[in-house]
Amino acid sequence: MIISGYLASILIGISLGLIGGGGSILTVPVLVYLFSLDAVLATTYSLFIVGSTSVAGSVSYFLKGLVNLKMAVFFGLPSIVAVLLTRRFILPAIPSHILTLGGFTLTRSILLMLLFAVLMILASWSMIKKDGRKASVSANRSPVALAGLQGTITGLITGLIGAGGGFLIIPALVNILKLPMKTAVGTSLFIIALNSLTGFFFSLGHQRVQWPFLLTITAIATGGILIGSLLAAKIDGRKLKPAFGWFVLVMGLYIIAKETLLK
């Protein structure tokens, strides 16, 4: 299982480099099921892995001028605040044992994995569906205010389950703030890096980190980004995105089954 975990860590980076997202959605399941980490600790590790790989992925976008710092502030500040509040108050407030129904006991770890599975299913839908009409912005609502609301939701998700939330950020930047797609991807990576690394370092006082293990996984995932970026020049990531979406959907359904039916 350890070798499988390292191989899967490469796929985390490759998917980010090849299709611009999806890697973070694999991180927590890899840490929980292949490296046998507790779900809460896995979310903390995921924040560092996702944040670090996003930094590596955003460098080329910075050099090309494809990161909109103004929009990153409008979206990112509410998101960072939500991450900090979630890691400080919401996550610690969830009891270790929540309820028992018959022979099934809902623990905090199971709840987090179920929430993660739901996120995977939602993310898979965004990857599988064909591009349709862009979401319209109501004349009575400010795009900046909507971006702030979306940023808050993304920060809540990032802080709670350690996912970057790129599948929420990119549509918001494109449809609400009207950024070009490449700029949206670069800005999204920048926001994810800020959110994730802020949440991780804020969590350091609450959990003990095995740095050699964490840095090894991060280095492997970062190497995967470089591989994915090279493949992206030869393979159309948009064609692979639906197939990856179906894979994420199956994984999400598997997690739900494993945590509820296969105990």
N, C-alpha and C positions, 0 to 999 in steps of 0.2 A: 504493500500500500504506500510505503514511503516513496518508492521509485515512481509510482503512478502519480503521487502528489507533485513531485518535481516536474514530471512531464506535463501535468495539467497546468503548472505554474507558467510554463512556456506558452501554453495556449492562451492564458490570461493576457499576456503582452501581445501575442500575435493578433488576437482579435481586435485589440485597441489600435494597433498599427495598421491593420488591414481594412477594417470597416468603421473605424472611428468611435467605437464603443463596444459595450457588451462584456468587456473583460472583468469589470468590477462585479458583475452579476455572478461570476463564477468563483470569486475569491473566497467568500464565506463557506459555500459548500465544499470547496477543496480543503480548506483548513479544518472543517468539522468532520467530514466523512473520510478524508484520506490521511489527515494528520492527527485525527482524534482530539482536537481541541474543544474546550467548552465553548458554547455558542457566544457567550458574552465576551470572552477573551478573543474569539475569532473576529468579532466585529471590531475590536480595538486594533488587532493586527491588520485587518483589512483596510482600516483607515490609513495606516502607514503605507501599505503596499499600493493602494489605489492612488494616494497622494503623490508618492514618489514616482510611480510610473507616469502619472499625468504631468508631473514636472518635466520628465524626460521627453514625453510626447509633445509638450507645448513649446519646446525650445525652437524647433524649426518654424513654427507659426509666428513666434516673436520676431525671429530674424527676417521673416517675410512681411512683417507688419500686419499680420492677420489676427491680432488680439486687440479687441476694442476695450481699453481700460475703463472708459466712462461707463459703458454698459455693464462691465464686470462689477463695478462699484454698485450700480443700481440693483443688480441681481445678487451680487455676492455678499454685501453687508448684512441684509436680512437673513441670508442663508447661514452665514457664520454665527450670528447671534442665536439662530434656531439650533444650530449644532451644539453650541456651548450650553444652552439651557437644557437641551435634551440629554446630553451626557452628564450634566450636573444634577438635574432634578428628576426627569422622567424615567430614565433607565434605572437609577438606583431605587426608585419608588416601586418598581415591579417586584412583587414577592417571589421568592424562590419556588414556592409551591402555590399555585393560583387556585385551582379547584380540582375535585375528583368526581368523575361521573362513571359509576360502575367500576370497571377495572381500568379505566383510563385516568391518568393523573396529568393535568396540564401544568407543566413547570415553566419557569421563565425561559429556559433554553429552548423548549419545544415551541413556546409562543413566538420567540424570535425567529426560529426556523420556518414556522408557518407564515409569519409576516414576510419573510424573505421569499418564500415560495410564491406568495401572492404577487410580490413585486416582480419576480421572474416572469410570471404569466402575463402581467401587464406589459413588461418590457418586450416580451416575445411578440405580443400583438402589434406593438409599434414597429417591430422589425419585419414582420410578415406582411402586414397590410401594404397595399400599394398607395403611393402618394395621391391624396385626393385634394379637395379644395382646402386652401389655407384657412385657418381659423380667423374669423373677423373680430375686430376689436370694437366694442360698443363705443359710440360717440360720447357717451356719458362717463366713460371710464378712461383714466389716464394709462397709457401703455407702461409708464414707469411704475405706477401703483400696482398694475397687474403683474409686472415683472417682480416687484417686491413680494407680492403674495406668493407667486410661484417659487421665488427664492426661499421663502420661509418654509413652504411645503418640502422643497428639496432638502433643506437643512435638517428638518425633522427626520426625514428618511435616512439621510447620511448619518446623523447622530445616533439613530436608534439601531440600524442594522448594518452600518458600515459600507453601504453602497454609494457610489459616486453620484448616481442619479442623472447621468448624461441623457438618458432617454426622455427626461423631463426638461432638462436645461436647453438642449438644442432646439426642440420645437418652439419653446418660449422665445428664444433669441431670434429665431427666424420669423415666426408668425406674429409675435407681439412687438418686438423691438426692430423687426424688419432688417436684420443683419443678413448679408450674403452667407451662403452655406459654409464656405471655407472659413470665413471670419467667425461664424457661430461655433464651428468645431474648435478652433483655436481658443476662443474666449471661454468655451465650455471646459476645456482642459485646464485652463487657468483657474476657473472658479472651483472645479473639482479638487485641484491641488490645494487651494487655500482652505476649502471646507474640511477636507479629509485630514490634512496635516494639523490644522488647528484643533480638530476634534481629538486626534491622536495624542498630541502633546498635552492637551488638557486632561487626558485620561491617565497620564503616566503615574500620578500620585495614588491612583486607586488599584492598579494592577501591576504585577511583576512581569517584565518583558524579557524574553529570551532573545537577546540581541543577535547572537550568531545565527540562530535559526531564521529570525525575521529578516535580517539583512541578506541571507542566502536566497530566500524566496523572492525578495524584492529585486535582487540582482538578476535572477533568472527571468522574472517577469519583464524587467527592463530590457534584457536581451531579446525577449520575445517581441517587444515593440519595434526594435531595430529590424528584426527579421520581417515582421509584418509590414513595416514601411517599405522595405525592399520589394516584398511581394506585391504591394499595392501598385507599384509602377508597372507590373506585368499582368496583374489580375484585377478585374473590375470588382471592387468590394461591394458595390451595390447589388451585384448578382449573387454574391455569397451571403448577403445580409438576411434574406428570407430563410435560407437553409439553416443559418445559425439561429435564427428566431425559432424555428421548429425544434432545434436541439434544446434551447433554453426552455421552451414550453414543456417538453418531455421531462426535463430535469425538475422543473417546478412541480409538476404533477407527481413525480417520483418522491420528492421531498415530503409532500402532503401525505402520500400513502405510507411512507416510511415512518413518519412521526406520529401517525394516528392509527394505522391498520397493522403495521408490521412490527410493532413493539413486542 
